[in-house]
């Protein structure tokens, strides 16, 4: 995989924090979670050591300043090995006096304390970054003090919300994920399960074409030709790898680019539509509304003023590519 393709993949990472909570686990307890089909759970360990168990898989240990990401939609538990007591997330839910949601396993003792976020995976999953996880991803980020400050700031924002809180917390979570990816990929490179979708080198030319020129009139035939594969073999392999066909994938790349242009560019909607491959403004508006739940003009009005707060510093994402070898 080239550094350019990796950088483009990471630049499409869209993050929106839907829920945030503190998980307080007493010694001898475990907290069971069902997992969410429409969101990815991110756990950051503020204190304590324990294990995460995903389904019937072997336990994986974590410690302070680890980021823990279980597979989306899969039941898992967090806490102490050999615990005598357990509680489900639903039964553990409470609201603290400061207004922050807490999941408490035990008497409230913080032998393990985690900051947990449920983030949107609707568009992050479009390019397969986290949807390919089969087991928990646990990464020790002790060497990066920015994460501690980011999560502390996130909690402060959620305890005392104000104008732009959603955008600030989303931007902070995106920065944290970018740091996680940077550290993780330095250690594991393209062998990371995050990039399982790009293990088949035959698909790389098609992925590069879709990311580099999403406004081009790509077809299954033209993409298959780039990969030196038959139309049927390419379509089958692409769908098996990414969980959707190449044209559906292309539409999601286009929508993500359009959303970015709407909030960062003064170009008219009609021009943006054409630049991402839609000759008809009405067809573009229909597709955009289906993807984002609002039409392009309303989306621009809602997010343009806060677009700068919703993006992390450029080096937070693109420095990951510097850690990767060229094929």
C-alpha positions in Angstrom: 0.0 0.0 0.0 1.4 3.4 -0.9 1.7 6.2 1.6 -0.6 8.4 -0.6 -3.4 5.8 -0.5 -3.1 5.5 3.3 -3.1 9.3 3.8 -6.3 9.5 1.6 -8.0 6.8 3.6 -7.3 8.5 6.9 -8.4 11.9 5.6 -11.9 10.4 5.0 -12.2 9.4 8.7 -15.4 11.1 9.8 -16.1 11.1 13.6 -19.2 12.2 15.5 -19.5 11.5 19.2 -23.0 10.3 20.0 -22.6 9.3 23.7 -19.9 9.6 26.3 -19.6 8.0 29.8 -17.2 7.1 32.5 -16.9 3.4 33.3 -16.1 2.7 37.0 -15.2 -0.8 37.9 -14.5 -2.1 41.4 -11.9 -4.8 42.0 -13.5 -8.3 41.5 -16.1 -7.0 39.0 -16.7 -7.1 35.3 -18.9 -4.8 33.2 -20.7 -6.5 30.2 -21.6 -4.5 27.1 -23.6 -5.7 24.1 -21.9 -3.6 21.5 -23.7 -1.2 19.1 -24.5 -2.1 15.5 -24.5 1.6 14.4 -21.6 2.9 16.4 -18.1 2.1 17.4 -17.2 2.0 21.1 -13.9 3.6 22.1 -12.5 3.0 25.7 -9.6 5.1 27.1 -8.1 3.7 30.3 -7.7 6.6 32.8 -6.6 4.3 35.7 -6.2 0.7 36.6 -5.4 -2.6 34.8 -7.7 -5.3 33.6 -8.8 -7.3 30.6 -11.3 -7.1 27.8 -13.0 -10.2 26.6 -14.7 -10.2 23.2 -17.2 -13.0 22.7 -15.5 -16.3 23.4 -12.0 -15.0 22.5 -9.1 -15.0 24.9 -8.7 -12.0 27.3 -6.5 -9.1 26.3 -4.8 -7.1 29.0 -4.9 -3.3 29.2 -3.4 -0.7 31.5 -3.4 3.1 32.1 -3.4 5.2 28.9 -4.4 2.3 26.7 -7.0 2.8 24.0 -9.3 -0.2 23.7 -11.6 -0.7 20.7 -13.8 -3.8 20.5 -15.4 -4.9 17.2 -18.5 -3.1 16.4 -21.7 -4.8 17.4 -20.0 -7.6 19.3 -20.7 -8.4 23.0 -17.7 -7.8 25.3 -16.8 -7.3 28.9 -14.2 -5.2 30.7 -12.8 -5.6 34.2 -10.8 -8.0 36.4 -9.8 -11.5 35.4 -11.5 -14.1 37.5 -14.1 -11.6 38.7 -16.8 -12.9 41.1 -19.3 -10.3 40.2 -20.7 -8.9 36.9 -23.2 -6.4 35.8 -24.6 -5.4 32.4 -24.2 -1.8 31.1 -28.0 -1.3 31.3 -28.1 -2.2 35.0 -24.9 -0.2 35.7 -26.1 3.1 34.2 -26.5 6.1 36.4 -26.2 9.9 36.1 -23.6 11.6 38.3 -24.3 14.8 40.2 -22.2 16.7 37.6 -24.5 15.4 34.8 -22.0 13.0 33.3 -23.3 9.5 32.6 -21.5 6.7 34.4 -21.5 2.9 34.2 -20.7 1.6 37.6 -19.7 -2.0 38.3 -19.5 -2.4 42.1 -19.8 0.2 44.8 -18.4 3.1 42.7 -14.7 2.4 43.6 -12.5 3.3 40.6 -10.1 0.5 40.6 -10.5 0.7 36.9 -11.7 3.9 35.4 -12.3 4.3 31.6 -13.6 7.2 29.5 -15.9 5.6 26.9 -17.3 7.2 23.7 -19.8 5.9 21.2 -18.8 7.3 17.8 -20.5 7.3 14.5 -19.2 4.7 12.2 -21.5 5.5 9.3 -18.9 7.2 7.2 -15.8 6.0 9.0 -16.8 2.5 7.9 -17.1 3.6 4.3 -13.5 2.9 3.7 -13.2 -0.1 6.0 -10.9 1.5 8.7 -12.5 -0.1 11.7 -15.2 -2.4 10.3 -12.7 -5.2 9.7 -11.9 -5.7 13.3 -12.6 -9.3 14.5 -11.0 -9.0 17.9 -10.3 -6.1 20.3 -7.7 -3.5 19.4 -5.6 -2.5 22.4 -2.9 0.0 22.1 -0.7 1.5 24.8 -0.5 5.2 24.3 1.4 6.1 27.5 4.1 8.0 25.6 1.6 10.6 24.2 0.5 13.1 26.8 -1.9 14.7 24.3 -4.4 11.9 24.8 -4.7 12.6 28.5 -5.3 16.2 27.8 -7.8 15.5 25.0 -9.9 13.1 27.1 -9.8 15.5 30.1 -10.9 18.3 27.9 -13.6 16.1 26.4 -15.0 15.2 29.8 -15.0 18.9 30.9 -16.9 19.8 27.7 -19.5 17.2 28.3 -20.0 18.0 32.0 -20.5 21.7 31.2 -21.8 21.7 27.6 -22.0 25.0 25.6 -22.1 26.3 22.1 -20.2 23.9 19.8 -19.7 21.1 22.4 -20.6 18.4 19.9 -18.1 19.7 17.3 -15.3 20.1 19.9 -15.8 16.6 21.3 -16.0 15.1 17.8 -12.8 16.9 16.8 -11.0 15.7 19.9 -12.1 12.1 19.4 -10.9 12.3 15.8 -7.5 13.5 17.0 -7.3 10.6 19.5 -8.1 8.1 16.8 -5.5 9.6 14.5 -2.9 9.3 17.3 -4.0 5.7 17.9 -3.6 4.9 14.2 -0.1 6.5 14.1 1.2 4.4 17.0 -0.6 1.2 15.9 0.6 1.4 12.3 4.2 2.0 13.3 4.2 -1.3 15.1 2.0 -3.4 12.7 1.9 -1.6 9.4 -0.3 -3.1 6.7 -0.6 -6.3 8.8 -2.9 -4.4 11.1 -6.5 -5.8 11.0 -7.6 -2.2 10.5 -6.3 -2.4 6.9 -7.4 -5.9 6.2 -9.5 -4.4 3.4 -6.3 -3.6 1.5 -4.5 -6.9 1.9 -5.5 -7.9 -1.7 -2.9 -6.0 -3.8 -5.0 -6.4 -6.9 -7.6 -4.0 -5.5 -5.1 -1.2 -4.7 -5.3 0.4 -8.2 -9.1 0.6 -8.0 -9.0 2.1 -4.5 -6.4 4.6 -5.6 -8.5 5.7 -8.6 -11.6 6.1 -6.5 -9.8 8.2 -3.9 -7.7 10.2 -6.2 -10.5 11.0 -8.7 -13.9 10.4 -7.2 -15.5 12.8 -9.7 -14.5 10.6 -12.7 -17.1 8.5 -14.4 -15.8 5.2 -13.0 -17.6 2.0 -13.9 -17.1 -1.5 -12.7 -15.6 -2.4 -16.1 -13.1 0.5 -16.0 -12.0 -0.3 -12.4 -11.7 -4.0 -13.2 -9.4 -3.1 -16.1 -7.2 -1.1 -13.8 -6.8 -4.1 -11.6 -6.2 -6.5 -14.5 -9.3 -8.6 -13.5 -12.5 -9.7 -15.2 -15.6 -7.7 -14.4 -17.2 -10.5 -12.4 -14.1 -11.5 -10.5 -13.3 -7.8 -9.6 -16.9 -7.1 -8.4 -17.0 -10.3 -6.3 -13.6 -9.7 -4.7 -14.3 -6.0 -4.0 -17.7 -6.7 -2.4 -16.2 -9.5 -0.3 -13.4 -7.2 0.9 -15.3 -4.0 1.5 -18.8 -5.3 2.3 -20.2 -3.3 -0.6 -19.8 -3.0 -4.4 -17.4 -0.6 -6.0 -20.0 1.8 -7.2 -21.7 2.0 -3.7 -18.2 2.6 -2.3 -17.6 5.4 -4.9 -20.9 7.1 -3.9 -19.9 7.2 -0.3 -16.5 8.6 -1.1 -18.2 11.3 -3.2 -20.6 12.2 -0.4 -17.8 12.6 2.1 -15.8 14.8 -0.3 -19.0 16.9 -1.0 -19.6 17.3 2.7 -16.1 18.6 3.2 -16.3 21.0 0.2 -19.6 22.4 1.4 -18.1 23.5 4.7 -14.7 24.6 3.5 -15.3 26.1 0.0 -17.5 29.0 -1.2 -18.2 27.1 -4.5 -21.9 27.0 -5.4 -23.7 23.7 -4.7 -24.0 23.0 -8.5 -20.3 23.3 -8.9 -19.6 21.0 -6.0 -22.0 18.5 -7.4 -20.2 18.5 -10.7 -16.8 18.3 -9.1 -17.7 15.1 -7.3 -19.3 13.5 -10.3 -22.9 14.5 -10.4 -24.1 16.3 -13.6 -27.5 17.0 -12.1 -27.8 19.2 -9.1 -31.2 17.7 -8.1 -29.8 14.2 -8.3 -26.8 15.3 -6.1 -29.2 16.9 -3.6 -31.3 13.8 -3.4 -28.2 11.6 -2.9 -26.7 13.9 -0.3 -30.0 14.2 1.6 -30.2 10.4 1.7 -26.7 10.2 3.1 -26.7 13.0 5.6 -30.3 13.5 6.4 -30.4 17.1 5.2 -30.0 18.9 1.8 -26.6 20.4 0.8 -27.6 24.0 1.4 -28.9 23.3 4.9 -25.8 21.2 5.7 -23.6 24.1 4.6 -25.5 26.6 6.8 -25.4 24.3 9.8 -21.7 23.3 9.7 -19.8 26.0 7.8 -19.2 28.2 10.8 -17.8 25.4 12.9 -15.9 23.4 10.2 -12.6 24.6 11.5 -13.3 23.3 14.9 -14.4 19.9 13.5 -11.1 19.0 11.9 -7.9 18.1 13.7 -4.5 19.6 12.8 -3.4 18.2 9.5 -0.3 16.5 11.0 -2.6 14.5 13.4 -3.7 12.4 10.4 -1.2 12.6 7.7 1.9 11.9 9.8 0.6 8.4 10.0 1.6 7.9 6.4 5.2 8.8 7.2 5.5 5.7 9.4 4.5 3.4 6.6 6.8 1.8 4.0 6.1 2.0 0.3 5.4 -1.3 -1.3 
